[in-house]
Amino acid sequence: MSASIYVSEKLNRELVKIAEDVAYKAVSYCAEKYNFNAEEVYRELGLGEIKVERSKKLKVEKVKMSSPKVNFPLPYNGELKDECCFALRQNNGLYTQCQGIRNGSSDFCKGCANQMQKTGAEVPEYGTIQMRKAVGIFDYTDPKGRKPIAYAKIMKKYKLTEEQVLEEGRKLNIVINPEHFVVPEETKRGRPSKEKEPKEKGSRGRPKKSKKVLEIDGDTEDLFATLVANANEVEDVKSEEEVVITKNEVSKAEKEQAKLEKKEAERLAREAKKKAEEEEKATKKAAEKAAKEAEKAAKEAEKAAKEAAKEAAKKEKEEKLAAKEAKEATKKEKASKKESPTKEAAVEEDDEPDVVKKIEFEGKKYLKSKKTGIIYDYNEYTKNGEQVVVGKWNDASNKIVFNASEEEDEEEYEN
């Protein structure tokens, strides 16, 4: 029996919240560590755009994060996303809705709720999306009296054109209010300059003070309207000053971020240099070790060669000495033969030459006497003409019986 797995809508929301919370914590941690604007990064990465897709095979709903790339901030256009957090984000002074998913039945995401709990505030620092939607697009004032800056200044900061902004809005299914492209008139800060009036020629010295007389034309309502208009002008100047302060804060944050990036780059450069030095040191050490081993092997080979040459010279000397001794023994033997009359007589009586034939025994060549069966060394006879007796042929065993010293002469075998 096969079983199908179904995920409830409640579990869907919980999974979406968990994914959003993890993403927000990661960005907030990095922002706190590296000192950059978490809200801007959160918005540009699109971590708040989470979709739920159903698997056709297992019938399991999977939480999938889609992160459309946002190239630059977009202004508030009067929209309210019910699935997103109701808090407003500063967003470069544009005061747009937080893209985090609301935490359960709360109106805010976990990050904004924690921030409010930490500061003890009843509303978010920049207000709510309902507060902004209750007034005109350009009429909002946050709880601290600050107003959003004109989007034209953001376009100037990012060097954007109207076509680029509209294209970005189409990509994110956002309709951009065309009034955002209107460049506001800039008011000069400070006290207005006074026009100099030509001085009239008169008597020297300080002029006498004249008493001021206030005259009110019409009813009191006109005076009240004038005071209100003057107060509004003061508020406008104050708003512009706050915008300048916000821009200064953004510039300061950018400088701090650049400073941190520079420090990080320097740290990475130092680590790379240290690693290169360690690798170079290890390579040099390995080369020195290999050179020492090669030198040691060369010395051992030279020593072995000297010993081999010494052994060869010793062997050659021994062979020469043995040959010399054999030659002297042969001479002595011949001399003794000449001195012995019986041997001379035997030689004289045996005038017939000894006939030998070449045989091969155990892979070696010998000369065999047909008359006596004496075996002579084949190589000594063919090379030096010496009749060196090495043994005698045994007809019974059909093999050579070698003498012990291999130096017995022919007469000993004949006897």
C-alpha positions as CSV (number, residue, x, y, z in Angstrom):
1,M,0.0,0.0,0.0
2,S,1.5,3.3,-1.1
3,A,1.2,6.3,1.1
4,S,1.1,10.0,-0.1
5,I,2.5,12.8,2.0
6,Y,0.7,16.1,2.2
7,V,1.9,19.3,3.8
8,S,-0.6,21.6,5.4
9,E,-0.9,25.3,4.7
10,K,0.2,26.0,8.3
11,L,3.4,24.0,7.8
12,N,3.9,25.8,4.6
13,R,4.0,29.1,6.4
14,E,6.2,27.8,9.1
15,L,8.7,26.5,6.6
16,V,8.7,29.8,4.8
17,K,9.3,31.6,8.1
18,I,12.1,29.3,9.0
19,A,13.8,29.9,5.6
20,E,13.4,33.6,5.9
21,D,14.6,33.7,9.5
22,V,17.8,31.7,8.6
23,A,18.5,34.0,5.6
24,Y,17.9,37.2,7.7
25,K,20.1,35.9,10.5
26,A,23.0,35.2,8.1
27,V,22.8,38.6,6.5
28,S,22.5,40.3,9.9
29,Y,25.5,38.5,11.3
30,C,27.6,39.4,8.3
31,A,26.4,43.0,8.5
32,E,27.3,43.3,12.2
33,K,30.7,41.7,11.6
34,Y,31.7,43.6,8.4
35,N,29.7,46.8,9.1
36,F,27.5,47.2,6.1
37,N,23.8,47.9,5.6
38,A,21.9,44.7,6.2
39,E,18.6,45.9,4.9
40,E,20.0,47.0,1.6
41,V,21.8,43.6,1.1
42,Y,18.7,41.7,2.2
43,R,16.7,43.6,-0.4
44,E,19.2,43.3,-3.2
45,L,19.6,39.6,-2.7
46,G,15.9,39.1,-2.8
47,L,15.9,36.8,0.2
48,G,12.4,37.8,1.1
49,E,11.0,36.5,-2.2
50,I,10.1,32.9,-1.1
51,K,7.8,30.6,-3.2
52,V,6.2,27.3,-2.3
53,E,6.2,24.6,-5.0
54,R,4.5,21.2,-4.9
55,S,6.4,18.2,-6.1
56,K,4.3,16.2,-8.6
57,K,6.0,12.9,-7.8
58,L,5.9,12.7,-4.0
59,K,3.1,15.3,-3.5
60,V,5.3,17.1,-1.0
61,E,5.4,20.8,-0.8
62,K,8.9,22.2,-1.0
63,V,10.1,25.6,0.1
64,K,12.1,27.1,-2.6
65,M,13.8,30.5,-2.4
66,S,13.8,32.5,-5.6
67,S,16.2,35.4,-5.6
68,P,15.7,37.8,-8.4
69,K,18.7,40.0,-8.8
70,V,18.0,43.6,-7.8
71,N,20.5,45.9,-9.4
72,F,19.5,49.1,-7.4
73,P,16.8,50.2,-4.9
74,L,13.3,51.0,-6.1
75,P,11.0,53.6,-4.5
76,Y,7.7,53.1,-2.6
77,N,4.8,53.1,-5.0
78,G,1.8,52.8,-2.7
79,E,1.8,48.9,-2.6
80,L,1.4,46.8,0.5
81,K,2.4,43.1,0.5
82,D,0.3,41.3,3.1
83,E,2.6,38.3,3.4
84,C,5.6,40.5,4.2
85,C,6.6,42.3,7.4
86,F,4.6,45.5,8.1
87,A,7.7,47.4,9.2
88,L,9.4,50.0,7.1
89,R,13.1,49.8,6.1
90,Q,15.2,52.9,5.7
91,N,16.4,51.6,2.3
92,N,18.7,54.6,1.4
93,G,16.2,57.0,2.8
94,L,13.3,55.7,0.6
95,Y,11.3,54.1,3.5
96,T,10.0,50.9,1.8
97,Q,8.3,47.8,3.2
98,C,10.5,45.2,4.8
99,Q,10.6,42.1,2.6
100,G,10.8,39.6,5.5
101,I,8.0,37.1,6.1
102,R,5.8,37.8,9.1
103,N,6.5,35.6,12.2
104,G,3.3,33.6,12.8
105,S,0.4,35.8,13.7
106,S,2.7,38.7,14.3
107,D,2.7,41.8,12.0
108,F,6.5,41.7,11.9
109,C,9.3,39.4,10.9
110,K,11.4,37.9,13.6
111,G,14.3,40.4,13.0
112,C,12.1,43.5,13.3
113,A,10.3,42.1,16.3
114,N,13.6,41.4,18.0
115,Q,14.8,44.9,17.3
116,M,11.6,46.4,18.7
117,Q,11.9,44.2,21.8
118,K,15.5,45.2,22.2
119,T,14.8,49.0,22.1
120,G,11.4,48.7,23.9
121,A,9.6,50.5,21.1
122,E,5.9,49.9,20.4
123,V,6.4,50.6,16.6
124,P,9.4,50.0,14.4
125,E,12.0,52.7,14.2
126,Y,10.9,53.9,10.7
127,G,7.2,53.2,11.2
128,T,4.9,50.7,9.4
129,I,3.6,50.3,5.9
130,Q,0.1,51.1,7.1
131,M,1.3,54.4,8.5
132,R,2.9,55.3,5.1
133,K,-0.1,54.1,3.1
134,A,-2.4,56.3,5.2
135,V,-0.8,59.4,3.7
136,G,0.4,60.4,0.2
137,I,3.4,58.9,-1.4
138,F,5.5,62.0,-0.7
139,D,3.9,63.1,2.6
140,Y,5.1,60.4,5.0
141,T,7.0,61.4,8.2
142,D,8.5,58.7,10.4
143,P,8.1,58.6,14.2
144,K,11.3,60.7,14.6
145,G,10.1,63.4,12.2
146,R,12.2,62.3,9.2
147,K,10.9,62.3,5.6
148,P,11.8,60.1,2.7
149,I,14.3,61.6,0.2
150,A,13.4,62.1,-3.4
151,Y,14.0,59.1,-5.7
152,A,15.7,61.5,-8.2
153,K,18.6,61.7,-5.8
154,I,18.9,58.0,-5.7
155,M,18.9,57.9,-9.5
156,K,21.7,60.5,-9.4
157,K,23.7,58.5,-6.9
158,Y,23.5,55.3,-8.9
159,K,23.7,57.1,-12.3
160,L,20.3,55.7,-13.4
161,T,18.1,56.7,-16.3
162,E,14.3,56.6,-16.3
163,E,14.3,53.7,-18.8
164,Q,16.5,51.6,-16.5
165,V,14.2,52.2,-13.5
166,L,11.1,51.3,-15.5
167,E,12.7,48.2,-16.9
168,E,13.8,47.1,-13.4
169,G,10.2,47.6,-12.1
170,R,8.8,45.5,-15.0
171,K,11.2,42.7,-14.1
172,L,9.9,42.7,-10.5
173,N,6.3,43.4,-11.5
174,I,6.3,46.8,-9.8
175,V,4.6,49.8,-11.4
176,I,6.8,52.9,-10.8
177,N,5.0,56.1,-10.1
178,P,6.1,58.6,-12.7
179,E,6.2,61.4,-10.1
180,H,9.4,59.8,-8.7
181,F,11.3,61.0,-11.8
182,V,10.5,64.7,-11.1
183,V,13.7,66.4,-9.8
184,P,12.8,68.5,-6.7
185,E,13.9,72.1,-6.4
186,E,16.9,72.3,-4.1
187,T,16.8,74.9,-1.3
188,K,20.0,76.4,-0.2
189,R,20.9,75.9,3.5
190,G,21.7,78.7,5.8
191,R,20.5,82.3,6.2
192,P,19.4,84.0,3.0
193,S,21.7,86.8,1.7
194,K,20.5,90.3,2.2
195,E,20.4,92.7,-0.8
196,K,22.4,95.8,-0.2
197,E,20.5,99.0,-0.6
198,P,22.3,102.2,-1.6
199,K,23.0,104.4,1.3
200,E,21.6,107.9,1.2
201,K,23.8,110.7,1.9
202,G,23.0,112.5,5.1
203,S,24.5,113.8,8.3
204,R,27.4,112.0,9.8
205,G,27.0,109.9,13.0
206,R,24.7,107.3,14.2
207,P,21.1,107.8,12.9
208,K,18.3,108.1,15.4
209,K,16.2,105.0,16.0
210,S,12.7,105.3,14.9
211,K,9.8,103.5,16.6
212,K,8.4,100.5,14.8
213,V,4.7,100.6,14.2
214,L,2.8,97.3,13.5
215,E,-0.3,97.7,11.3
216,I,-2.7,94.8,10.7
217,D,-4.7,95.0,7.5
218,G,-7.8,92.8,7.3
219,D,-8.8,90.1,9.8
220,T,-6.6,88.0,12.1
221,E,-7.0,84.9,9.9
222,D,-4.5,86.3,7.3
223,L,-1.9,86.7,10.0
224,F,-2.4,83.1,11.2
225,A,-2.1,81.8,7.6
226,T,1.2,83.7,7.2
227,L,2.6,82.2,10.4
228,V,1.6,78.7,9.3
229,A,3.2,79.2,5.9
230,N,6.4,80.4,7.6
231,A,6.4,77.3,9.9
232,N,6.0,75.0,6.8
233,E,9.0,76.7,5.2
234,V,11.0,76.0,8.4
235,E,9.9,72.3,8.3
236,D,11.0,72.0,4.7
237,V,14.4,73.4,5.5
238,K,14.6,71.0,8.4
239,S,13.6,68.0,6.2
240,E,16.4,69.0,3.7
241,E,18.9,69.1,6.5
242,E,17.9,65.7,7.6
243,V,18.3,64.4,4.1
244,V,21.8,65.8,3.9
245,I,22.5,64.2,7.3
246,T,21.2,60.8,6.0
247,K,23.4,61.1,2.9
248,N,26.4,61.9,5.1
249,E,25.6,58.8,7.2
250,V,25.4,56.7,4.0
251,S,28.7,58.2,2.8
252,K,30.3,57.4,6.2
253,A,29.1,53.8,6.0
254,E,30.5,53.4,2.5
255,K,33.8,54.8,3.7
256,E,33.8,52.4,6.7
257,Q,32.9,49.5,4.3
258,A,35.8,50.5,2.0
259,K,38.1,50.6,4.9
260,L,37.1,47.1,6.1
261,E,37.5,45.8,2.5
262,K,40.9,47.3,2.4
263,K,41.9,45.7,5.7
264,E,40.5,42.4,4.5
265,A,42.5,42.6,1.3
266,E,45.7,43.4,3.2
267,R,45.1,40.5,5.5
268,L,44.6,38.1,2.5
269,A,47.7,39.5,0.9
270,R,49.7,38.9,4.1
271,E,48.4,35.3,4.4
272,A,49.2,34.7,0.7
273,K,52.8,36.0,1.2
274,K,53.3,33.9,4.3
275,K,52.0,30.8,2.5
276,A,54.3,31.5,-0.4
277,E,57.3,31.9,1.9
278,E,56.5,28.7,3.7
279,E,56.2,26.8,0.4
280,E,59.5,28.3,-0.8
281,K,61.2,27.3,2.5
282,A,59.8,23.7,2.2
283,T,61.0,23.5,-1.4
284,K,64.4,24.7,-0.5
285,K,64.7,22.3,2.4
286,A,63.6,19.4,0.2
287,A,66.2,20.4,-2.5
288,E,68.9,20.6,0.2
289,K,67.9,17.1,1.5
290,A,67.9,15.7,-2.0
291,A,71.4,17.2,-2.7
292,K,72.8,15.7,0.5
293,E,71.4,12.3,-0.3
294,A,72.8,12.5,-3.9
295,E,76.2,13.5,-2.5
296,K,76.1,10.6,0.0
297,A,75.1,8.2,-2.8
298,A,78.0,9.5,-5.0
299,K,80.5,9.0,-2.1
300,E,79.2,5.5,-1.5
301,A,79.4,4.7,-5.2
302,E,83.0,6.1,-5.4
303,K,84.0,4.0,-2.4
304,A,82.5,0.9,-3.9
305,A,84.2,1.6,-7.2
306,K,87.6,2.0,-5.4
307,E,87.1,-1.2,-3.4
308,A,86.1,-3.1,-6.6
309,A,89.2,-1.7,-8.4
310,K,91.4,-2.7,-5.5
311,E,89.8,-6.2,-5.4
312,A,90.3,-6.6,-9.1
313,A,94.0,-5.5,-8.8
314,K,94.5,-7.9,-6.0
315,K,93.0,-10.7,-8.0
316,E,95.0,-9.9,-11.1
317,K,98.2,-9.8,-8.9
318,E,97.3,-13.2,-7.5
319,E,96.7,-14.7,-10.9
320,K,100.0,-13.3,-12.2
321,L,101.7,-14.8,-9.1
322,A,100.0,-18.2,-9.7
323,A,101.0,-18.1,-13.3
324,K,104.6,-17.3,-12.4
325,E,104.7,-20.1,-9.8
326,A,103.2,-22.6,-12.4
327,K,105.8,-21.5,-14.9
328,E,108.6,-21.9,-12.4
329,A,107.2,-25.3,-11.4
330,T,107.2,-26.4,-15.0
331,K,110.8,-25.3,-15.5
332,K,111.8,-27.2,-12.4
333,E,109.9,-30.3,-13.7
334,K,111.7,-30.1,-17.0
335,A,115.0,-29.7,-15.3
336,S,114.3,-32.7,-13.1
337,K,113.4,-34.8,-16.2
338,K,116.7,-34.0,-17.8
339,E,118.6,-35.0,-14.7
340,S,116.8,-38.4,-14.4
341,P,118.6,-41.1,-16.6
342,T,115.7,-43.5,-16.4
343,K,113.2,-41.0,-17.7
344,E,115.6,-40.0,-20.5
345,A,116.0,-43.6,-21.4
346,A,112.2,-44.1,-21.4
347,V,111.8,-41.1,-23.5
348,E,114.4,-42.3,-26.0
349,E,112.9,-45.7,-26.1
350,D,109.5,-44.2,-26.8
351,D,110.2,-42.5,-30.1
352,E,106.7,-42.8,-31.4
353,P,104.6,-39.6,-30.9
354,D,101.6,-39.7,-28.6
355,V,98.4,-39.4,-30.7
356,V,95.6,-37.4,-29.0
357,K,92.1,-36.6,-30.0
358,K,89.8,-33.7,-29.0
359,I,86.9,-34.6,-26.7
360,E,84.2,-32.7,-24.8
361,F,83.3,-33.5,-21.3
362,E,80.7,-31.7,-19.2
363,G,80.7,-28.8,-21.7
364,K,84.5,-28.3,-21.7
365,K,87.1,-29.3,-24.3
366,Y,90.1,-31.7,-23.6
367,L,92.7,-33.7,-25.4
368,K,92.7,-37.5,-24.8
369,S,95.7,-39.7,-25.5
370,K,94.7,-42.8,-27.6
371,K,97.6,-44.8,-26.2
372,T,97.5,-44.0,-22.5
373,G,94.1,-42.3,-21.9
374,I,95.8,-39.3,-20.3
375,I,93.7,-36.1,-20.5
376,Y,95.4,-32.8,-21.4
377,D,94.2,-29.2,-21.0
378,Y,93.0,-28.2,-24.5
379,N,93.3,-24.4,-24.0
380,E,96.8,-24.6,-22.6
381,Y,98.0,-26.7,-25.4
382,T,96.3,-24.7,-28.2
383,K,97.3,-21.3,-26.7
384,N,100.7,-21.9,-25.0
385,G,101.8,-25.2,-26.4
386,E,102.0,-26.6,-22.9
387,Q,101.0,-30.2,-22.2
388,V,99.2,-29.8,-18.9
389,V,97.8,-33.1,-17.5
390,V,94.5,-32.7,-15.8
391,G,93.5,-36.4,-15.3
392,K,93.0,-39.8,-17.0
393,W,90.1,-41.4,-18.8
394,N,88.4,-44.3,-17.0
395,D,86.9,-46.7,-19.5
396,A,84.8,-48.5,-16.8
397,S,82.9,-45.3,-15.7
398,N,83.3,-43.7,-19.1
399,K,84.4,-40.3,-17.6
400,I,87.5,-38.3,-16.7
401,V,89.2,-39.0,-13.3
402,F,90.7,-35.7,-12.5
403,N,93.9,-35.6,-10.4
404,A,93.9,-33.8,-7.1
405,S,96.4,-31.1,-7.9
406,E,95.9,-31.2,-11.7
407,E,99.7,-30.9,-12.0
408,E,100.7,-34.6,-12.3
409,D,102.8,-35.2,-15.3
410,E,102.4,-37.8,-18.0
411,E,104.9,-40.2,-16.5
412,E,103.0,-40.5,-13.3
413,Y,99.9,-41.6,-15.2
414,E,101.9,-44.0,-17.3
415,N,103.6,-45.5,-14.2
